[in-house]
């Protein structure tokens, strides 16, 4: 019986395949077009992946409101609702 259970478990795992990472919320996948996955001291554009979600949300809202100076991010952030910005910040925090 134990051998049968192990065989059944192996079959289920083989059929299920590898775990998939959570899909990014709309707009979040394009962040990596400018922002590196890891902090790069030589870049003027900061790394944003794996950061605290509250910190990221505050920065995104500041860009959206125009209270944080920016060349591009102020225009990008204005295209998202506060809920969308919160989802993006939460997803970015899970990325390493």
N, CA, C and O atoms as a CHARMM CRD file, in Angstrom:
* protein
*
  384
    1    1 UNK  N      0.82900  -1.20000   0.00000 PROA 1      0.00000
    2    1 UNK  CA     0.00000   0.00000   0.00000 PROA 1      0.00000
    3    1 UNK  C      0.86800   1.25700   0.00000 PROA 1      0.00000
    4    1 UNK  O      0.58300   2.22600  -0.70300 PROA 1      0.00000
    5    2 UNK  N      1.95600   1.21900   0.82000 PROA 2      0.00000
    6    2 UNK  CA     2.84100   2.37200   0.89700 PROA 2      0.00000
    7    2 UNK  C      3.48600   2.64200  -0.45900 PROA 2      0.00000
    8    2 UNK  O      3.59300   3.79300  -0.88100 PROA 2      0.00000
    9    3 UNK  N      3.91200   1.58600  -1.13800 PROA 3      0.00000
   10    3 UNK  CA     4.52600   1.72500  -2.45800 PROA 3      0.00000
   11    3 UNK  C      3.52100   2.30100  -3.44700 PROA 3      0.00000
   12    3 UNK  O      3.87600   3.11500  -4.30000 PROA 3      0.00000
   13    4 UNK  N      2.28100   1.88100  -3.33200 PROA 4      0.00000
   14    4 UNK  CA     1.23000   2.38600  -4.21400 PROA 4      0.00000
   15    4 UNK  C      1.00900   3.88200  -3.97100 PROA 4      0.00000
   16    4 UNK  O      0.82300   4.64000  -4.92400 PROA 4      0.00000
   17    5 UNK  N      1.02600   4.31300  -2.70700 PROA 5      0.00000
   18    5 UNK  CA     0.84900   5.72700  -2.37400 PROA 5      0.00000
   19    5 UNK  C      1.98600   6.57000  -2.91800 PROA 5      0.00000
   20    5 UNK  O      1.76100   7.66200  -3.44000 PROA 5      0.00000
   21    6 UNK  N      3.21200   6.06600  -2.79800 PROA 6      0.00000
   22    6 UNK  CA     4.37300   6.78200  -3.32200 PROA 6      0.00000
   23    6 UNK  C      4.27100   6.89600  -4.83800 PROA 6      0.00000
   24    6 UNK  O      4.56900   7.94700  -5.40600 PROA 6      0.00000
   25    7 UNK  N      3.85400   5.82300  -5.48900 PROA 7      0.00000
   26    7 UNK  CA     3.68200   5.84800  -6.94400 PROA 7      0.00000
   27    7 UNK  C      2.62000   6.84900  -7.36800 PROA 7      0.00000
   28    7 UNK  O      2.80100   7.58200  -8.34100 PROA 7      0.00000
   29    8 UNK  N      1.52000   6.87900  -6.64200 PROA 8      0.00000
   30    8 UNK  CA     0.43900   7.82000  -6.94800 PROA 8      0.00000
   31    8 UNK  C      0.90600   9.26100  -6.76200 PROA 8      0.00000
   32    8 UNK  O      0.59800  10.12500  -7.58200 PROA 8      0.00000
   33    9 UNK  N      1.64400   9.52000  -5.69400 PROA 9      0.00000
   34    9 UNK  CA     2.17300  10.85500  -5.43500 PROA 9      0.00000
   35    9 UNK  C      3.12500  11.27800  -6.54800 PROA 9      0.00000
   36    9 UNK  O      3.06000  12.41300  -7.02100 PROA 9      0.00000
   37   10 UNK  N      4.00100  10.38300  -6.96500 PROA 10     0.00000
   38   10 UNK  CA     4.94700  10.69300  -8.04200 PROA 10     0.00000
   39   10 UNK  C      4.21100  11.00600  -9.33900 PROA 10     0.00000
   40   10 UNK  O      4.59600  11.91900 -10.07000 PROA 10     0.00000
   41   11 UNK  N      3.16700  10.25900  -9.62300 PROA 11     0.00000
   42   11 UNK  CA     2.37600  10.50100 -10.83700 PROA 11     0.00000
   43   11 UNK  C      1.70200  11.86700 -10.78000 PROA 11     0.00000
   44   11 UNK  O      1.71500  12.61200 -11.76000 PROA 11     0.00000
   45   12 UNK  N      1.11700  12.19100  -9.64000 PROA 12     0.00000
   46   12 UNK  CA     0.44300  13.49000  -9.49300 PROA 12     0.00000
   47   12 UNK  C      1.42300  14.64300  -9.65300 PROA 12     0.00000
   48   12 UNK  O      1.11400  15.63600 -10.31300 PROA 12     0.00000
   49   13 UNK  N      2.59900  14.51800  -9.05400 PROA 13     0.00000
   50   13 UNK  CA     3.59500  15.58000  -9.17100 PROA 13     0.00000
   51   13 UNK  C      4.09200  15.72400 -10.59900 PROA 13     0.00000
   52   13 UNK  O      4.33500  16.84000 -11.05900 PROA 13     0.00000
   53   14 UNK  N      4.24500  14.62500 -11.29900 PROA 14     0.00000
   54   14 UNK  CA     4.71000  14.67900 -12.68700 PROA 14     0.00000
   55   14 UNK  C      3.68000  15.35400 -13.57800 PROA 14     0.00000
   56   14 UNK  O      4.03500  16.12400 -14.47000 PROA 14     0.00000
   57   15 UNK  N      2.41600  15.07100 -13.34100 PROA 15     0.00000
   58   15 UNK  CA     1.34700  15.67100 -14.14300 PROA 15     0.00000
   59   15 UNK  C      1.19200  17.14900 -13.81800 PROA 15     0.00000
   60   15 UNK  O      0.93000  17.95900 -14.70700 PROA 15     0.00000
   61   16 UNK  N      1.35500  17.50200 -12.54400 PROA 16     0.00000
   62   16 UNK  CA     1.16900  18.89200 -12.12200 PROA 16     0.00000
   63   16 UNK  C      2.23300  19.80200 -12.70700 PROA 16     0.00000
   64   16 UNK  O      1.94500  20.96000 -13.00700 PROA 16     0.00000
   65   17 UNK  N      3.44300  19.31700 -12.87500 PROA 17     0.00000
   66   17 UNK  CA     4.51800  20.12800 -13.43100 PROA 17     0.00000
   67   17 UNK  C      5.08100  21.06900 -12.39000 PROA 17     0.00000
   68   17 UNK  O      4.65400  21.06100 -11.23600 PROA 17     0.00000
   69   18 UNK  N      6.04400  21.88400 -12.80200 PROA 18     0.00000
   70   18 UNK  CA     6.67900  22.79500 -11.85300 PROA 18     0.00000
   71   18 UNK  C      5.73200  23.91500 -11.42800 PROA 18     0.00000
   72   18 UNK  O      4.83100  24.30100 -12.17200 PROA 18     0.00000
   73   19 UNK  N      5.95200  24.42000 -10.23600 PROA 19     0.00000
   74   19 UNK  CA     5.13900  25.53800  -9.74100 PROA 19     0.00000
   75   19 UNK  C      5.42500  26.78400 -10.57100 PROA 19     0.00000
   76   19 UNK  O      6.56900  27.04900 -10.94100 PROA 19     0.00000
   77   20 UNK  N      4.39900  27.52500 -10.85200 PROA 20     0.00000
   78   20 UNK  CA     4.53600  28.74700 -11.62700 PROA 20     0.00000
   79   20 UNK  C      4.56700  29.94800 -10.68600 PROA 20     0.00000
   80   20 UNK  O      3.83300  29.99400  -9.69900 PROA 20     0.00000
   81   21 UNK  N      5.41400  30.90600 -11.00000 PROA 21     0.00000
   82   21 UNK  CA     5.46300  32.14100 -10.21800 PROA 21     0.00000
   83   21 UNK  C      4.18300  32.92700 -10.45900 PROA 21     0.00000
   84   21 UNK  O      3.57500  32.83000 -11.52600 PROA 21     0.00000
   85   22 UNK  N      3.78500  33.69400  -9.47800 PROA 22     0.00000
   86   22 UNK  CA     2.58500  34.51800  -9.61900 PROA 22     0.00000
   87   22 UNK  C      2.76300  35.48300 -10.78400 PROA 22     0.00000
   88   22 UNK  O      3.81900  36.09500 -10.94400 PROA 22     0.00000
   89   23 UNK  N      1.73600  35.60700 -11.57900 PROA 23     0.00000
   90   23 UNK  CA     1.79000  36.52700 -12.71200 PROA 23     0.00000
   91   23 UNK  C      1.81600  37.96400 -12.20500 PROA 23     0.00000
   92   23 UNK  O      1.15500  38.29300 -11.22100 PROA 23     0.00000
   93   24 UNK  N      2.57300  38.80800 -12.87300 PROA 24     0.00000
   94   24 UNK  CA     2.60500  40.21000 -12.45000 PROA 24     0.00000
   95   24 UNK  C      1.27000  40.89700 -12.74100 PROA 24     0.00000
   96   24 UNK  O      0.59200  40.54800 -13.70700 PROA 24     0.00000
   97   25 UNK  N      0.89600  41.86100 -11.91900 PROA 25     0.00000
   98   25 UNK  CA    -0.31600  42.62100 -12.21000 PROA 25     0.00000
   99   25 UNK  C     -0.09500  43.46900 -13.46000 PROA 25     0.00000
  100   25 UNK  O      1.04800  43.71000 -13.84700 PROA 25     0.00000
  101   26 UNK  N     -1.16900  43.92400 -14.09100 PROA 26     0.00000
  102   26 UNK  CA    -1.01800  44.73900 -15.30100 PROA 26     0.00000
  103   26 UNK  C     -0.06400  45.91200 -15.08400 PROA 26     0.00000
  104   26 UNK  O     -0.18700  46.66200 -14.11500 PROA 26     0.00000
  105   27 UNK  N      0.87400  46.05100 -15.99100 PROA 27     0.00000
  106   27 UNK  CA     1.82800  47.15100 -15.94300 PROA 27     0.00000
  107   27 UNK  C      3.12900  46.81900 -15.25000 PROA 27     0.00000
  108   27 UNK  O      4.14800  47.44900 -15.53400 PROA 27     0.00000
  109   28 UNK  N      3.13200  45.84800 -14.34900 PROA 28     0.00000
  110   28 UNK  CA     4.33100  45.56300 -13.55100 PROA 28     0.00000
  111   28 UNK  C      5.44600  44.91600 -14.36300 PROA 28     0.00000
  112   28 UNK  O      6.62200  45.14500 -14.08200 PROA 28     0.00000
  113   29 UNK  N      5.10200  44.12600 -15.34600 PROA 29     0.00000
  114   29 UNK  CA     6.13100  43.42700 -16.12200 PROA 29     0.00000
  115   29 UNK  C      7.02800  44.39800 -16.88100 PROA 29     0.00000
  116   29 UNK  O      8.18100  44.07800 -17.17000 PROA 29     0.00000
  117   30 UNK  N      6.51900  45.56200 -17.20100 PROA 30     0.00000
  118   30 UNK  CA     7.31400  46.53000 -17.96700 PROA 30     0.00000
  119   30 UNK  C      8.33900  47.27300 -17.11200 PROA 30     0.00000
  120   30 UNK  O      9.19500  47.97200 -17.65400 PROA 30     0.00000
  121   31 UNK  N      8.27000  47.13500 -15.79100 PROA 31     0.00000
  122   31 UNK  CA     9.21700  47.83700 -14.90700 PROA 31     0.00000
  123   31 UNK  C     10.66200  47.45500 -15.21500 PROA 31     0.00000
  124   31 UNK  O     11.56500  48.28900 -15.14300 PROA 31     0.00000
  125   32 UNK  N     10.86800  46.18500 -15.55700 PROA 32     0.00000
  126   32 UNK  CA    12.23400  45.71500 -15.80500 PROA 32     0.00000
  127   32 UNK  C     12.81700  46.27900 -17.09500 PROA 32     0.00000
  128   32 UNK  O     13.99600  46.06900 -17.37800 PROA 32     0.00000
  129   33 UNK  N     12.02700  46.98000 -17.86800 PROA 33     0.00000
  130   33 UNK  CA    12.55100  47.63400 -19.06100 PROA 33     0.00000
  131   33 UNK  C     13.55500  48.72800 -18.71600 PROA 33     0.00000
  132   33 UNK  O     14.46700  49.00600 -19.49500 PROA 33     0.00000
  133   34 UNK  N     13.38900  49.34500 -17.55600 PROA 34     0.00000
  134   34 UNK  CA    14.30600  50.40200 -17.10500 PROA 34     0.00000
  135   34 UNK  C     15.03500  50.02300 -15.81800 PROA 34     0.00000
  136   34 UNK  O     16.21200  50.33900 -15.64600 PROA 34     0.00000
  137   35 UNK  N     14.32500  49.34200 -14.91500 PROA 35     0.00000
  138   35 UNK  CA    14.87800  49.02600 -13.59800 PROA 35     0.00000
  139   35 UNK  C     15.53500  47.65500 -13.61700 PROA 35     0.00000
  140   35 UNK  O     14.94000  46.67000 -14.05300 PROA 35     0.00000
  141   36 UNK  N     16.77300  47.61000 -13.13500 PROA 36     0.00000
  142   36 UNK  CA    17.51000  46.35000 -13.07000 PROA 36     0.00000
  143   36 UNK  C     16.94600  45.46300 -11.96500 PROA 36     0.00000
  144   36 UNK  O     16.35100  45.95200 -11.00400 PROA 36     0.00000
  145   37 UNK  N     17.13600  44.17200 -12.11100 PROA 37     0.00000
  146   37 UNK  CA    16.70900  43.21700 -11.08700 PROA 37     0.00000
  147   37 UNK  C     17.48300  43.42000  -9.78700 PROA 37     0.00000
  148   37 UNK  O     16.94400  43.20300  -8.70200 PROA 37     0.00000
  149   38 UNK  N     18.72700  43.83000  -9.89200 PROA 38     0.00000
  150   38 UNK  CA    19.57700  44.02500  -8.71300 PROA 38     0.00000
  151   38 UNK  C     20.11300  45.44600  -8.72400 PROA 38     0.00000
  152   38 UNK  O     20.30900  46.04300  -9.78200 PROA 38     0.00000
  153   39 UNK  N     20.34300  45.96800  -7.55400 PROA 39     0.00000
  154   39 UNK  CA    20.85900  47.33900  -7.40600 PROA 39     0.00000
  155   39 UNK  C     22.18700  47.47500  -8.14000 PROA 39     0.00000
  156   39 UNK  O     23.07900  46.63800  -8.00100 PROA 39     0.00000
  157   40 UNK  N     22.30300  48.53100  -8.91400 PROA 40     0.00000
  158   40 UNK  CA    23.53000  48.80800  -9.66600 PROA 40     0.00000
  159   40 UNK  C     23.96700  50.22300  -9.31100 PROA 40     0.00000
  160   40 UNK  O     23.31800  51.19500  -9.69800 PROA 40     0.00000
  161   41 UNK  N     25.05600  50.33400  -8.58300 PROA 41     0.00000
  162   41 UNK  CA    25.53200  51.64100  -8.11100 PROA 41     0.00000
  163   41 UNK  C     25.88600  52.57700  -9.25400 PROA 41     0.00000
  164   41 UNK  O     25.87800  53.79600  -9.07800 PROA 41     0.00000
  165   42 UNK  N     26.19600  52.03100 -10.42000 PROA 42     0.00000
  166   42 UNK  CA    26.58200  52.88100 -11.54800 PROA 42     0.00000
  167   42 UNK  C     25.37500  53.41400 -12.31900 PROA 42     0.00000
  168   42 UNK  O     25.53800  54.23300 -13.22400 PROA 42     0.00000
  169   43 UNK  N     24.17600  52.96300 -11.97700 PROA 43     0.00000
  170   43 UNK  CA    22.97100  53.36300 -12.69900 PROA 43     0.00000
  171   43 UNK  C     22.22800  54.46900 -11.95600 PROA 43     0.00000
  172   43 UNK  O     22.13800  54.46000 -10.72900 PROA 43     0.00000
  173   44 UNK  N     21.70300  55.41300 -12.71500 PROA 44     0.00000
  174   44 UNK  CA    20.87800  56.47500 -12.13000 PROA 44     0.00000
  175   44 UNK  C     19.47200  55.96400 -11.82300 PROA 44     0.00000
  176   44 UNK  O     18.72300  56.60000 -11.08100 PROA 44     0.00000
  177   45 UNK  N     19.11700  54.81600 -12.39500 PROA 45     0.00000
  178   45 UNK  CA    17.79100  54.23200 -12.19000 PROA 45     0.00000
  179   45 UNK  C     17.90900  53.16000 -11.10900 PROA 45     0.00000
  180   45 UNK  O     18.64900  52.19100 -11.28200 PROA 45     0.00000
  181   46 UNK  N     17.19400  53.31900  -9.99900 PROA 46     0.00000
  182   46 UNK  CA    17.34000  52.37500  -8.88300 PROA 46     0.00000
  183   46 UNK  C     16.72800  51.00800  -9.16800 PROA 46     0.00000
  184   46 UNK  O     15.79400  50.87600  -9.95800 PROA 46     0.00000
  185   47 UNK  N     17.27800  49.99900  -8.50600 PROA 47     0.00000
  186   47 UNK  CA    16.65500  48.68200  -8.52900 PROA 47     0.00000
  187   47 UNK  C     15.40700  48.72900  -7.65500 PROA 47     0.00000
  188   47 UNK  O     15.42100  49.35800  -6.59600 PROA 47     0.00000
  189   48 UNK  N     14.34300  48.08300  -8.07500 PROA 48     0.00000
  190   48 UNK  CA    13.08100  48.16100  -7.32800 PROA 48     0.00000
  191   48 UNK  C     12.55500  46.79800  -6.89800 PROA 48     0.00000
  192   48 UNK  O     11.57400  46.71900  -6.16000 PROA 48     0.00000
  193   49 UNK  N     13.18500  45.74500  -7.34200 PROA 49     0.00000
  194   49 UNK  CA    12.68800  44.40500  -7.04900 PROA 49     0.00000
  195   49 UNK  C     13.10900  43.97600  -5.65000 PROA 49     0.00000
  196   49 UNK  O     14.26000  44.16500  -5.25400 PROA 49     0.00000
  197   50 UNK  N     12.16300  43.39200  -4.89800 PROA 50     0.00000
  198   50 UNK  CA    12.44600  42.91900  -3.55500 PROA 50     0.00000
  199   50 UNK  C     12.39700  43.99200  -2.48100 PROA 50     0.00000
  200   50 UNK  O     12.75800  43.73500  -1.33200 PROA 50     0.00000
  201   51 UNK  N     11.96500  45.16100  -2.83100 PROA 51     0.00000
  202   51 UNK  CA    11.89500  46.25300  -1.84000 PROA 51     0.00000
  203   51 UNK  C     10.61000  46.16700  -1.02400 PROA 51     0.00000
  204   51 UNK  O      9.65500  45.48600  -1.39800 PROA 51     0.00000
  205   52 UNK  N     10.61500  46.87700   0.10000 PROA 52     0.00000
  206   52 UNK  CA     9.45800  46.92300   0.98100 PROA 52     0.00000
  207   52 UNK  C      8.24600  47.47100   0.22300 PROA 52     0.00000
  208   52 UNK  O      8.34500  48.53000  -0.39600 PROA 52     0.00000
  209   53 UNK  N      7.09600  46.77000   0.25900 PROA 53     0.00000
  210   53 UNK  CA     5.93500  47.22700  -0.51400 PROA 53     0.00000
  211   53 UNK  C      5.39800  48.59000  -0.07700 PROA 53     0.00000
  212   53 UNK  O      4.93000  49.36200  -0.91400 PROA 53     0.00000
  213   54 UNK  N      5.45900  48.89700   1.22000 PROA 54     0.00000
  214   54 UNK  CA     4.98200  50.20600   1.69300 PROA 54     0.00000
  215   54 UNK  C      5.87100  51.32200   1.15600 PROA 54     0.00000
  216   54 UNK  O      5.37900  52.38200   0.76900 PROA 54     0.00000
  217   55 UNK  N      7.16800  51.08400   1.13300 PROA 55     0.00000
  218   55 UNK  CA     8.12200  52.05500   0.58100 PROA 55     0.00000
  219   55 UNK  C      7.86000  52.27700  -0.91100 PROA 55     0.00000
  220   55 UNK  O      7.85100  53.41200  -1.38800 PROA 55     0.00000
  221   56 UNK  N      7.64800  51.18300  -1.63500 PROA 56     0.00000
  222   56 UNK  CA     7.39800  51.29400  -3.07400 PROA 56     0.00000
  223   56 UNK  C      6.07900  52.00800  -3.35000 PROA 56     0.00000
  224   56 UNK  O      6.00400  52.85200  -4.24300 PROA 56     0.00000
  225   57 UNK  N      5.04200  51.67300  -2.58900 PROA 57     0.00000
  226   57 UNK  CA     3.74300  52.31400  -2.79300 PROA 57     0.00000
  227   57 UNK  C      3.83300  53.80800  -2.52200 PROA 57     0.00000
  228   57 UNK  O      3.27100  54.60900  -3.26900 PROA 57     0.00000
  229   58 UNK  N      4.52900  54.18700  -1.46900 PROA 58     0.00000
  230   58 UNK  CA     4.69100  55.61300  -1.15400 PROA 58     0.00000
  231   58 UNK  C      5.41400  56.33600  -2.28600 PROA 58     0.00000
  232   58 UNK  O      5.03200  57.44600  -2.65500 PROA 58     0.00000
  233   59 UNK  N      6.44900  55.71800  -2.83700 PROA 59     0.00000
  234   59 UNK  CA     7.18400  56.33900  -3.94400 PROA 59     0.00000
  235   59 UNK  C      6.29900  56.45700  -5.18200 PROA 59     0.00000
  236   59 UNK  O      6.28100  57.49900  -5.83700 PROA 59     0.00000
  237   60 UNK  N      5.56800  55.39200  -5.50200 PROA 60     0.00000
  238   60 UNK  CA     4.69500  55.42200  -6.68100 PROA 60     0.00000
  239   60 UNK  C      3.60800  56.48800  -6.54300 PROA 60     0.00000
  240   60 UNK  O      3.30600  57.19900  -7.50200 PROA 60     0.00000
  241   61 UNK  N      3.02600  56.59800  -5.35600 PROA 61     0.00000
  242   61 UNK  CA     1.99700  57.62300  -5.13200 PROA 61     0.00000
  243   61 UNK  C      2.59000  59.02900  -5.20800 PROA 61     0.00000
  244   61 UNK  O      1.94200  59.95000  -5.70300 PROA 61     0.00000
  245   62 UNK  N      3.81500  59.19500  -4.72100 PROA 62     0.00000
  246   62 UNK  CA     4.48200  60.50200  -4.80700 PROA 62     0.00000
  247   62 UNK  C      4.72600  60.88700  -6.26000 PROA 62     0.00000
  248   62 UNK  O      4.56200  62.04600  -6.63900 PROA 62     0.00000
  249   63 UNK  N      5.11500  59.91200  -7.06600 PROA 63     0.00000
  250   63 UNK  CA     5.28200  60.18400  -8.49800 PROA 63     0.00000
  251   63 UNK  C      3.94000  60.57000  -9.11400 PROA 63     0.00000
  252   63 UNK  O      3.85300  61.52900  -9.88200 PROA 63     0.00000
  253   64 UNK  N      2.90000  59.82000  -8.77400 PROA 64     0.00000
  254   64 UNK  CA     1.56900  60.07000  -9.33900 PROA 64     0.00000
  255   64 UNK  C      1.05600  61.45900  -8.97300 PROA 64     0.00000
  256   64 UNK  O      0.46400  62.14300  -9.80800 PROA 64     0.00000
  257   65 UNK  N      1.28000  61.87500  -7.73000 PROA 65     0.00000
  258   65 UNK  CA     0.81500  63.18300  -7.25000 PROA 65     0.00000
  259   65 UNK  C      1.70100  64.32700  -7.71900 PROA 65     0.00000
  260   65 UNK  O      1.31300  65.49300  -7.63500 PROA 65     0.00000
  261   66 UNK  N      2.89200  63.99600  -8.21300 PROA 66     0.00000
  262   66 UNK  CA     3.81400  65.02700  -8.67500 PROA 66     0.00000
  263   66 UNK  C      4.66500  65.62100  -7.57200 PROA 66     0.00000
  264   66 UNK  O      5.36300  66.61000  -7.80100 PROA 66     0.00000
  265   67 UNK  N      4.62600  65.04100  -6.37200 PROA 67     0.00000
  266   67 UNK  CA     5.41200  65.58400  -5.26400 PROA 67     0.00000
  267   67 UNK  C      6.85100  65.06800  -5.25000 PROA 67     0.00000
  268   67 UNK  O      7.68900  65.59300  -4.51700 PROA 67     0.00000
  269   68 UNK  N      7.13600  64.05800  -6.04300 PROA 68     0.00000
  270   68 UNK  CA     8.49800  63.53200  -6.15100 PROA 68     0.00000
  271   68 UNK  C      8.99600  63.82800  -7.55900 PROA 68     0.00000
  272   68 UNK  O      8.36700  63.41400  -8.53300 PROA 68     0.00000
  273   69 UNK  N     10.12000  64.54000  -7.68300 PROA 69     0.00000
  274   69 UNK  CA    10.61800  64.88900  -9.01400 PROA 69     0.00000
  275   69 UNK  C     10.98100  63.64600  -9.82400 PROA 69     0.00000
  276   69 UNK  O     11.51900  62.67400  -9.29400 PROA 69     0.00000
  277   70 UNK  N     10.67800  63.69800 -11.09800 PROA 70     0.00000
  278   70 UNK  CA    10.97400  62.57100 -11.98500 PROA 70     0.00000
  279   70 UNK  C     10.99100  63.04200 -13.42500 PROA 70     0.00000
  280   70 UNK  O     10.43100  64.08400 -13.76400 PROA 70     0.00000
  281   71 UNK  N     11.63800  62.26100 -14.26000 PROA 71     0.00000
  282   71 UNK  CA    11.62200  62.56400 -15.69200 PROA 71     0.00000
  283   71 UNK  C     10.56000  61.74700 -16.41300 PROA 71     0.00000
  284   71 UNK  O      9.93700  62.22900 -17.35900 PROA 71     0.00000
  285   72 UNK  N     10.35200  60.50300 -15.96600 PROA 72     0.00000
  286   72 UNK  CA     9.40800  59.61500 -16.64200 PROA 72     0.00000
  287   72 UNK  C      8.37600  59.02100 -15.67900 PROA 72     0.00000
  288   72 UNK  O      7.20200  58.89300 -16.02700 PROA 72     0.00000
  289   73 UNK  N      8.81300  58.65900 -14.47100 PROA 73     0.00000
  290   73 UNK  CA     7.93300  57.93800 -13.55100 PROA 73     0.00000
  291   73 UNK  C      6.66900  58.70900 -13.18600 PROA 73     0.00000
  292   73 UNK  O      5.63100  58.09500 -12.93900 PROA 73     0.00000
  293   74 UNK  N      6.72900  60.02300 -13.14800 PROA 74     0.00000
  294   74 UNK  CA     5.51600  60.79000 -12.83600 PROA 74     0.00000
  295   74 UNK  C      4.44900  60.57200 -13.90900 PROA 74     0.00000
  296   74 UNK  O      3.25900  60.50500 -13.60300 PROA 74     0.00000
  297   75 UNK  N      4.87400  60.46300 -15.14500 PROA 75     0.00000
  298   75 UNK  CA     3.91000  60.22400 -16.23200 PROA 75     0.00000
  299   75 UNK  C      3.40200  58.78800 -16.22000 PROA 75     0.00000
  300   75 UNK  O      2.22700  58.54200 -16.49100 PROA 75     0.00000
  301   76 UNK  N      4.27400  57.85000 -15.91000 PROA 76     0.00000
  302   76 UNK  CA     3.87100  56.43700 -15.87000 PROA 76     0.00000
  303   76 UNK  C      2.89100  56.19800 -14.72600 PROA 76     0.00000
  304   76 UNK  O      1.85200  55.56900 -14.92400 PROA 76     0.00000
  305   77 UNK  N      3.21000  56.69000 -13.53600 PROA 77     0.00000
  306   77 UNK  CA     2.38800  56.43900 -12.35200 PROA 77     0.00000
  307   77 UNK  C      0.98300  57.02000 -12.48600 PROA 77     0.00000
  308   77 UNK  O      0.03200  56.46900 -11.93200 PROA 77     0.00000
  309   78 UNK  N      0.84600  58.11700 -13.20700 PROA 78     0.00000
  310   78 UNK  CA    -0.47800  58.72800 -13.38500 PROA 78     0.00000
  311   78 UNK  C     -1.43500  57.82500 -14.14700 PROA 78     0.00000
  312   78 UNK  O     -2.64900  58.01600 -14.08000 PROA 78     0.00000
  313   79 UNK  N     -0.91100  56.85100 -14.86600 PROA 79     0.00000
  314   79 UNK  CA    -1.75300  55.94500 -15.64700 PROA 79     0.00000
  315   79 UNK  C     -2.36200  54.80900 -14.84200 PROA 79     0.00000
  316   79 UNK  O     -3.09900  53.99100 -15.39100 PROA 79     0.00000
  317   80 UNK  N     -2.06400  54.74600 -13.54300 PROA 80     0.00000
  318   80 UNK  CA    -2.55000  53.65300 -12.70700 PROA 80     0.00000
  319   80 UNK  C     -3.41100  54.17500 -11.56600 PROA 80     0.00000
  320   80 UNK  O     -3.18200  55.26400 -11.04200 PROA 80     0.00000
  321   81 UNK  N     -4.41000  53.37500 -11.19200 PROA 81     0.00000
  322   81 UNK  CA    -5.21500  53.70500 -10.00900 PROA 81     0.00000
  323   81 UNK  C     -4.38200  53.38600  -8.76400 PROA 81     0.00000
  324   81 UNK  O     -3.35300  52.71700  -8.85800 PROA 81     0.00000
  325   82 UNK  N     -4.82400  53.86000  -7.61000 PROA 82     0.00000
  326   82 UNK  CA    -4.12000  53.56000  -6.36200 PROA 82     0.00000
  327   82 UNK  C     -4.11200  52.05800  -6.08000 PROA 82     0.00000
  328   82 UNK  O     -3.12100  51.52500  -5.58100 PROA 82     0.00000
  329   83 UNK  N     -5.21500  51.37400  -6.39900 PROA 83     0.00000
  330   83 UNK  CA    -5.27200  49.91800  -6.20700 PROA 83     0.00000
  331   83 UNK  C     -4.26700  49.20400  -7.10900 PROA 83     0.00000
  332   83 UNK  O     -3.61900  48.24600  -6.68800 PROA 83     0.00000
  333   84 UNK  N     -4.14100  49.67300  -8.34700 PROA 84     0.00000
  334   84 UNK  CA    -3.16500  49.07200  -9.26200 PROA 84     0.00000
  335   84 UNK  C     -1.73800  49.31300  -8.77400 PROA 84     0.00000
  336   84 UNK  O     -0.89400  48.41900  -8.84800 PROA 84     0.00000
  337   85 UNK  N     -1.47000  50.51800  -8.27600 PROA 85     0.00000
  338   85 UNK  CA    -0.13900  50.80800  -7.73600 PROA 85     0.00000
  339   85 UNK  C      0.15700  49.92300  -6.53000 PROA 85     0.00000
  340   85 UNK  O      1.28500  49.45900  -6.36200 PROA 85     0.00000
  341   86 UNK  N     -0.84000  49.68900  -5.69900 PROA 86     0.00000
  342   86 UNK  CA    -0.65300  48.82500  -4.53300 PROA 86     0.00000
  343   86 UNK  C     -0.33600  47.39700  -4.97500 PROA 86     0.00000
  344   86 UNK  O      0.53600  46.75000  -4.39500 PROA 86     0.00000
  345   87 UNK  N     -1.03200  46.90500  -5.99000 PROA 87     0.00000
  346   87 UNK  CA    -0.77200  45.55200  -6.50000 PROA 87     0.00000
  347   87 UNK  C      0.63100  45.45200  -7.09600 PROA 87     0.00000
  348   87 UNK  O      1.32000  44.45000  -6.90300 PROA 87     0.00000
  349   88 UNK  N      1.04800  46.47800  -7.81100 PROA 88     0.00000
  350   88 UNK  CA     2.39300  46.49500  -8.40000 PROA 88     0.00000
  351   88 UNK  C      3.44900  46.49200  -7.29900 PROA 88     0.00000
  352   88 UNK  O      4.41400  45.73100  -7.36700 PROA 88     0.00000
  353   89 UNK  N      3.27300  47.34000  -6.28400 PROA 89     0.00000
  354   89 UNK  CA     4.23700  47.41100  -5.17900 PROA 89     0.00000
  355   89 UNK  C      4.32900  46.07100  -4.45200 PROA 89     0.00000
  356   89 UNK  O      5.42100  45.62600  -4.09900 PROA 89     0.00000
  357   90 UNK  N      3.18900  45.43400  -4.23000 PROA 90     0.00000
  358   90 UNK  CA     3.17400  44.13500  -3.54600 PROA 90     0.00000
  359   90 UNK  C      3.88200  43.07500  -4.38300 PROA 90     0.00000
  360   90 UNK  O      4.63900  42.26800  -3.84500 PROA 90     0.00000
  361   91 UNK  N      3.64600  43.07000  -5.68800 PROA 91     0.00000
  362   91 UNK  CA     4.29200  42.08400  -6.56300 PROA 91     0.00000
  363   91 UNK  C      5.79600  42.31900  -6.63400 PROA 91     0.00000
  364   91 UNK  O      6.57600  41.37000  -6.56800 PROA 91     0.00000
  365   92 UNK  N      6.20500  43.57600  -6.76700 PROA 92     0.00000
  366   92 UNK  CA     7.63900  43.88200  -6.83200 PROA 92     0.00000
  367   92 UNK  C      8.36000  43.39100  -5.58100 PROA 92     0.00000
  368   92 UNK  O      9.50100  42.93600  -5.65800 PROA 92     0.00000
  369   93 UNK  N      7.70000  43.48300  -4.43300 PROA 93     0.00000
  370   93 UNK  CA     8.31400  43.04700  -3.17600 PROA 93     0.00000
  371   93 UNK  C      8.60600  41.55100  -3.17400 PROA 93     0.00000
  372   93 UNK  O      9.51800  41.09600  -2.48400 PROA 93     0.00000
  373   94 UNK  N      7.83900  40.78800  -3.94100 PROA 94     0.00000
  374   94 UNK  CA     8.04400  39.33300  -3.97700 PROA 94     0.00000
  375   94 UNK  C      9.13300  38.92300  -4.95800 PROA 94     0.00000
  376   94 UNK  O      9.55500  37.76700  -4.96200 PROA 94     0.00000
  377   95 UNK  N      9.58200  39.83100  -5.76700 PROA 95     0.00000
  378   95 UNK  CA    10.59400  39.52500  -6.78300 PROA 95     0.00000
  379   95 UNK  C     11.98300  39.77500  -6.22200 PROA 95     0.00000
  380   95 UNK  O     12.23500  40.81100  -5.60600 PROA 95     0.00000
  381   96 UNK  N     12.86200  38.84800  -6.43100 PROA 96     0.00000
  382   96 UNK  CA    14.23800  38.99200  -5.91800 PROA 96     0.00000
  383   96 UNK  C     15.23200  39.06200  -7.04700 PROA 96     0.00000
  384   96 UNK  O     16.43300  39.18300  -6.80600 PROA 96     0.00000
